[in-house]
Amino acid sequence: MAFAYLVVSPPSMSRQFEEMAAAASNKATSKKDIKYPEIEEDALQFILDSCESSISKYSKFLQASGEMDLDVTNPKQLNRRLFLKQLAVDLCTSERRILYRSQYILRRRLRDIRSGELKALNLFDGLKNLFK
């Protein structure tokens, strides 16, 4: 998240760049999580876009690899190249599953943030109409 903050932060936040960079590289002196609510939505969207890009790449690889389902219980009986390819396919399938789950969580979080902003705007408009 710290890296995403750093990527999407505007130049006006240059004073926080060092803190973000330290947190992104795990060199932060304190163990607290950094939070920047003003750019959180942009940071989450950046992460979501990265997940979706990776999902696309994994899907292309898996599609190009074709359907493989070798019996890897006895790897000595398999050709080494086929065995390694099956391991790569299995790894990509697992990582893509993690990315799909991350995508789901990020979309829900963004929806919650955006609906919260809409609720706040509606409340503000309601107060504004009250004083007219």
KESE-462191 format. One record per residue: residue in three letters; residue number from 1; x, y, z of N, C-alpha, C in turn. Coordinates in Angstrom, 2 decimals. Layout:
NODE residuo num    n.px    n.py    n.pz   ca.px   ca.py   ca.pz    c.px    c.py    c.pz
NODE     ALA NUM       X       Y       Z       X       Y       Z       X       Y       Z
...
end
This chain:
NODE residuo num    n.px    n.py    n.pz   ca.px   ca.py   ca.pz    c.px    c.py    c.pz
NODE     MET   1    0.83   -1.18    0.00    0.00    0.00    0.00    0.88    1.25    0.00
NODE     ALA   2    1.99    1.19    0.72    2.90    2.34    0.77    3.46    2.66   -0.61
NODE     PHE   3    3.78    1.63   -1.38    4.28    1.84   -2.73    3.19    2.48   -3.60
NODE     ALA   4    1.97    2.02   -3.46    0.86    2.59   -4.24    0.65    4.06   -3.87
NODE     TYR   5    0.74    4.38   -2.57    0.65    5.78   -2.16    1.73    6.61   -2.85
NODE     LEU   6    2.93    6.08   -2.88    4.06    6.79   -3.49    3.82    7.01   -4.98
NODE     VAL   7    3.29    6.00   -5.66    3.06    6.10   -7.10    1.99    7.14   -7.44
NODE     VAL   8    0.91    7.16   -6.68   -0.23    8.03   -7.03   -0.19    9.40   -6.35
NODE     SER   9    0.77    9.61   -5.48    0.79   10.88   -4.74    1.11   12.06   -5.66
NODE     PRO  10    0.39   13.14   -5.46    0.64   14.34   -6.27    1.88   15.08   -5.77
NODE     PRO  11    2.44   15.95   -6.60    3.63   16.71   -6.18    3.42   17.53   -4.90
NODE     SER  12    2.17   17.88   -4.63    1.90   18.66   -3.42    2.19   17.88   -2.13
NODE     MET  13    2.34   16.57   -2.25    2.64   15.75   -1.07    4.13   15.42   -0.97
NODE     SER  14    4.97   16.22   -1.59    6.40   15.92   -1.64    7.03   15.79   -0.25
NODE     ARG  15    6.46   16.43    0.74    7.01   16.31    2.11    6.84   14.90    2.67
NODE     GLN  16    5.84   14.18    2.18    5.60   12.82    2.68    6.30   11.76    1.85
NODE     PHE  17    6.95   12.13    0.74    7.59   11.16   -0.13    8.59   10.28    0.61
NODE     GLU  18    9.39   10.89    1.46   10.42   10.13    2.18    9.79    9.09    3.11
NODE     GLU  19    8.73    9.48    3.79    8.03    8.55    4.68    7.41    7.40    3.87
NODE     MET  20    6.80    7.74    2.73    6.20    6.71    1.87    7.27    5.76    1.33
NODE     ALA  21    8.38    6.31    0.88    9.47    5.48    0.34   10.04    4.57    1.41
NODE     ALA  22   10.20    5.07    2.62   10.72    4.25    3.72    9.75    3.12    4.05
NODE     ALA  23    8.47    3.43    4.07    7.47    2.40    4.35    7.41    1.37    3.22
NODE     ALA  24    7.52    1.84    1.97    7.47    0.94    0.82    8.67   -0.01    0.78
NODE     SER  25    9.80    0.45    1.28   11.00   -0.39    1.27   11.23   -1.10    2.60
NODE     ASN  26   10.24   -1.04    3.48   10.32   -1.67    4.81   11.45   -1.11    5.66
NODE     LYS  27   11.83    0.14    5.41   12.88    0.77    6.20   12.31    1.81    7.16
NODE     ALA  28   11.01    1.77    7.35   10.37    2.73    8.24   10.87    2.51    9.67
NODE     THR  29   11.13    3.59   10.37   11.63    3.48   11.73   10.54    3.04   12.69
NODE     SER  30    9.30    3.39   12.38    8.20    2.97   13.24    7.41    1.88   12.54
NODE     LYS  31    6.74    1.06   13.30    5.99   -0.06   12.74    4.54    0.31   12.40
NODE     LYS  32    4.19    1.58   12.54    2.81    1.98   12.27    2.54    1.96   10.77
NODE     ASP  33    1.29    1.66   10.42    0.88    1.72    9.02    0.64    3.17    8.65
NODE     ILE  34    1.14    3.55    7.49    0.90    4.92    7.05   -0.44    4.97    6.33
NODE     LYS  35   -1.14    6.04    6.50   -2.45    6.22    5.88   -2.52    7.63    5.32
NODE     TYR  36   -3.02    7.71    4.10   -3.27    8.99    3.45   -4.66    8.92    2.85
NODE     PRO  37   -5.68    9.26    3.64   -7.06    9.12    3.17   -7.35    9.89    1.88
NODE     GLU  38   -6.64   10.99    1.67   -6.92   11.81    0.49   -6.51   11.13   -0.82
NODE     ILE  39   -5.61   10.15   -0.75   -5.20    9.45   -1.97   -5.44    7.94   -1.88
NODE     GLU  40   -6.16    7.50   -0.84   -6.38    6.07   -0.66   -7.14    5.45   -1.83
NODE     GLU  41   -8.16    6.14   -2.32   -8.93    5.61   -3.44   -8.05    5.44   -4.68
NODE     ASP  42   -7.21    6.44   -4.96   -6.31    6.35   -6.12   -5.31    5.21   -5.95
NODE     ALA  43   -4.82    5.02   -4.72   -3.86    3.95   -4.46   -4.51    2.58   -4.64
NODE     LEU  44   -5.72    2.42   -4.14   -6.43    1.15   -4.31   -6.74    0.88   -5.78
NODE     GLN  45   -7.09    1.94   -6.51   -7.36    1.78   -7.94   -6.09    1.37   -8.69
NODE     PHE  46   -4.94    1.93   -8.29   -3.66    1.55   -8.89   -3.38    0.07   -8.66
NODE     ILE  47   -3.61   -0.40   -7.44   -3.38   -1.81   -7.11   -4.35   -2.69   -7.90
NODE     LEU  48   -5.61   -2.27   -7.98   -6.60   -3.02   -8.74   -6.20   -3.13  -10.21
NODE     ASP  49   -5.76   -2.02  -10.79   -5.32   -2.04  -12.19   -4.14   -2.98  -12.39
NODE     SER  50   -3.23   -3.00  -11.43   -2.07   -3.90  -11.50   -2.51   -5.36  -11.41
NODE     CYS  51   -3.46   -5.64  -10.53   -3.99   -7.00  -10.41   -4.65   -7.44  -11.71
NODE     GLU  52   -5.46   -6.56  -12.28   -6.16   -6.92  -13.51   -5.19   -7.14  -14.67
NODE     SER  53   -4.14   -6.35  -14.72   -3.11   -6.54  -15.75   -2.42   -7.89  -15.57
NODE     SER  54   -2.10   -8.23  -14.34   -1.45   -9.51  -14.07   -2.37  -10.69  -14.37
NODE     ILE  55   -3.65  -10.55  -14.04   -4.62  -11.61  -14.33   -4.65  -11.87  -15.83
NODE     SER  56   -4.65  -10.80  -16.60   -4.66  -10.94  -18.05   -3.43  -11.68  -18.56
NODE     LYS  57   -2.28  -11.34  -18.02   -1.04  -12.00  -18.44   -1.02  -13.48  -18.03
NODE     TYR  58   -1.48  -13.78  -16.81   -1.54  -15.17  -16.38   -2.52  -15.95  -17.26
NODE     SER  59   -3.65  -15.34  -17.57   -4.65  -16.02  -18.39   -4.10  -16.32  -19.78
NODE     LYS  60   -3.38  -15.37  -20.36   -2.77  -15.61  -21.68   -1.77  -16.75  -21.62
NODE     PHE  61   -0.94  -16.77  -20.56    0.03  -17.84  -20.41   -0.66  -19.19  -20.28
NODE     LEU  62   -1.69  -19.24  -19.43   -2.39  -20.50  -19.21   -3.11  -20.97  -20.48
NODE     GLN  63   -3.65  -20.03  -21.22   -4.32  -20.38  -22.46   -3.31  -20.91  -23.48
NODE     ALA  64   -2.15  -20.28  -23.56   -1.11  -20.72  -24.49   -0.53  -22.07  -24.07
NODE     SER  65   -0.51  -22.34  -22.78    0.04  -23.60  -22.28   -0.89  -24.77  -22.52
NODE     GLY  66   -2.16  -24.46  -22.75   -3.12  -25.54  -22.98   -3.49  -26.21  -21.68
NODE     GLU  67   -4.42  -27.10  -21.78   -4.86  -27.84  -20.60   -3.86  -28.94  -20.29
NODE     MET  68   -3.26  -28.85  -19.14   -2.34  -29.90  -18.70   -2.85  -30.41  -17.36
NODE     ASP  69   -2.84  -31.67  -17.23   -3.18  -32.26  -15.94   -2.41  -33.56  -15.80
NODE     LEU  70   -1.14  -33.42  -15.63   -0.27  -34.59  -15.50   -0.37  -35.15  -14.09
NODE     ASP  71   -0.15  -36.40  -13.96   -0.09  -37.04  -12.65    1.32  -36.82  -12.11
NODE     VAL  72    1.44  -35.86  -11.19    2.77  -35.52  -10.67    3.09  -36.26   -9.38
NODE     THR  73    2.33  -37.28   -9.08    2.62  -38.04   -7.86    3.90  -38.85   -8.00
NODE     ASN  74    4.27  -39.19   -9.23    5.51  -39.91   -9.45    6.33  -39.16  -10.51
NODE     PRO  75    7.04  -38.09  -10.09    7.74  -37.25  -11.05    8.86  -37.96  -11.81
NODE     LYS  76    9.37  -39.08  -11.29   10.46  -39.78  -11.98    9.99  -40.40  -13.30
NODE     GLN  77    8.71  -40.68  -13.39    8.18  -41.29  -14.60    7.87  -40.25  -15.69
NODE     LEU  78    7.90  -39.00  -15.33    7.57  -37.95  -16.28    8.83  -37.38  -16.92
NODE     ASN  79    8.64  -36.87  -18.08    9.70  -36.11  -18.74    9.93  -34.86  -17.90
NODE     ARG  80   11.17  -34.52  -17.64   11.50  -33.36  -16.79   10.89  -32.08  -17.33
NODE     ARG  81   10.93  -31.87  -18.62   10.39  -30.65  -19.22    8.87  -30.56  -19.00
NODE     LEU  82    8.18  -31.66  -19.20    6.72  -31.67  -18.97    6.40  -31.44  -17.50
NODE     PHE  83    7.20  -32.04  -16.64    6.99  -31.87  -15.20    7.15  -30.41  -14.79
NODE     LEU  84    8.20  -29.75  -15.29    8.42  -28.34  -14.96    7.32  -27.46  -15.54
NODE     LYS  85    6.87  -27.80  -16.73    5.78  -27.03  -17.33    4.50  -27.17  -16.51
NODE     GLN  86    4.23  -28.40  -16.04    3.05  -28.61  -15.19    3.17  -27.82  -13.89
NODE     LEU  87    4.36  -27.79  -13.31    4.56  -27.01  -12.08    4.31  -25.52  -12.34
NODE     ALA  88    4.80  -25.03  -13.49    4.59  -23.62  -13.84    3.10  -23.33  -14.02
NODE     VAL  89    2.38  -24.22  -14.68    0.94  -24.05  -14.88    0.22  -24.05  -13.53
NODE     ASP  90    0.58  -24.98  -12.66   -0.05  -25.05  -11.34    0.23  -23.78  -10.53
NODE     LEU  91    1.46  -23.30  -10.59    1.82  -22.08   -9.87    1.04  -20.88  -10.41
NODE     CYS  92    0.98  -20.77  -11.72    0.24  -19.65  -12.34   -1.24  -19.72  -12.01
NODE     THR  93   -1.79  -20.91  -11.99   -3.20  -21.07  -11.63   -3.45  -20.61  -10.20
NODE     SER  94   -2.56  -20.99   -9.29   -2.70  -20.58   -7.89   -2.54  -19.07   -7.72
NODE     GLU  95   -1.54  -18.50   -8.40   -1.33  -17.07   -8.30   -2.49  -16.28   -8.91
NODE     ARG  96   -3.03  -16.78  -10.01   -4.18  -16.11  -10.62   -5.38  -16.16   -9.69
NODE     ARG  97   -5.55  -17.27   -8.97   -6.64  -17.38   -8.01   -6.48  -16.34   -6.90
NODE     ILE  98   -5.26  -16.14   -6.44   -4.98  -15.12   -5.42   -5.29  -13.73   -5.96
NODE     LEU  99   -4.91  -13.49   -7.21   -5.19  -12.19   -7.83   -6.69  -11.94   -7.99
NODE     TYR 100   -7.45  -12.98   -8.36   -8.90  -12.83   -8.46   -9.50  -12.47   -7.10
NODE     ARG 101   -9.01  -13.11   -6.06   -9.51  -12.82   -4.71   -9.13  -11.38   -4.31
NODE     SER 102   -7.92  -10.98   -4.62   -7.48   -9.61   -4.34   -8.33   -8.60   -5.11
NODE     GLN 103   -8.61   -8.92   -6.36   -9.44   -8.05   -7.20  -10.82   -7.87   -6.57
NODE     TYR 104  -11.40   -8.95   -6.10  -12.71   -8.89   -5.46  -12.68   -8.00   -4.22
NODE     ILE 105  -11.67   -8.19   -3.38  -11.54   -7.40   -2.15  -11.34   -5.93   -2.48
NODE     LEU 106  -10.47   -5.64   -3.45  -10.22   -4.24   -3.83  -11.46   -3.57   -4.39
NODE     ARG 107  -12.20   -4.29   -5.23  -13.43   -3.71   -5.79  -14.44   -3.40   -4.70
NODE     ARG 108  -14.57   -4.31   -3.74  -15.49   -4.06   -2.62  -15.06   -2.86   -1.80
NODE     ARG 109  -13.76   -2.77   -1.53  -13.23   -1.64   -0.75  -13.45   -0.32   -1.49
NODE     LEU 110  -13.19   -0.31   -2.79  -13.41    0.90   -3.58  -14.89    1.26   -3.62
NODE     ARG 111  -15.74    0.24   -3.75  -17.19    0.51   -3.75  -17.61    1.13   -2.41
NODE     ASP 112  -17.07    0.59   -1.33  -17.41    1.14   -0.01  -16.93    2.58    0.14
NODE     ILE 113  -15.72    2.85   -0.34  -15.20    4.22   -0.26  -16.07    5.16   -1.08
NODE     ARG 114  -16.39    4.74   -2.31  -17.17    5.60   -3.20  -18.60    5.79   -2.70
NODE     SER 115  -19.20    4.75   -2.14  -20.56    4.91   -1.63  -20.55    5.77   -0.37
NODE     GLY 116  -19.46    5.69    0.40  -19.34    6.57    1.57  -19.22    8.02    1.17
NODE     GLU 117  -18.49    8.28    0.10  -18.37    9.64   -0.40  -19.71   10.14   -0.91
NODE     LEU 118  -20.46    9.26   -1.58  -21.77    9.66   -2.08  -22.72    9.95   -0.93
NODE     LYS 119  -22.66    9.15    0.12  -23.50    9.39    1.28  -23.15   10.73    1.91
NODE     ALA 120  -21.85   11.04    2.01  -21.42   12.30    2.59  -21.89   13.47    1.73
NODE     LEU 121  -21.80   13.33    0.41  -22.28   14.39   -0.48  -23.78   14.58   -0.37
NODE     ASN 122  -24.51   13.47   -0.29  -25.98   13.57   -0.13  -26.33   14.22    1.19
NODE     LEU 123  -25.60   13.90    2.25  -25.84   14.51    3.55  -25.56   16.00    3.49
NODE     PHE 124  -24.46   16.36    2.85  -24.10   17.78    2.70  -25.17   18.51    1.90
NODE     ASP 125  -25.64   17.91    0.81  -26.69   18.54    0.01  -27.98   18.70    0.82
NODE     GLY 126  -28.26   17.69    1.64  -29.43   17.77    2.50  -29.33   18.91    3.50
NODE     LEU 127  -28.15   19.10    4.09  -27.94   20.20    5.02  -28.01   21.54    4.30
NODE     LYS 128  -27.48   21.58    3.11  -27.50   22.80    2.32  -28.94   23.19    1.98
NODE     ASN 129  -29.75   22.19    1.63  -31.15   22.46    1.32  -31.93   22.88    2.56
NODE     LEU 130  -31.53   22.40    3.71  -32.18   22.74    4.97  -32.04   24.23    5.28
NODE     PHE 131  -30.90   24.80    4.92  -30.65   26.21    5.21  -31.08   27.15    4.12
NODE     LYS 132  -31.70   26.65    3.06  -32.20   27.52    1.99  -33.49   28.16    2.35
end
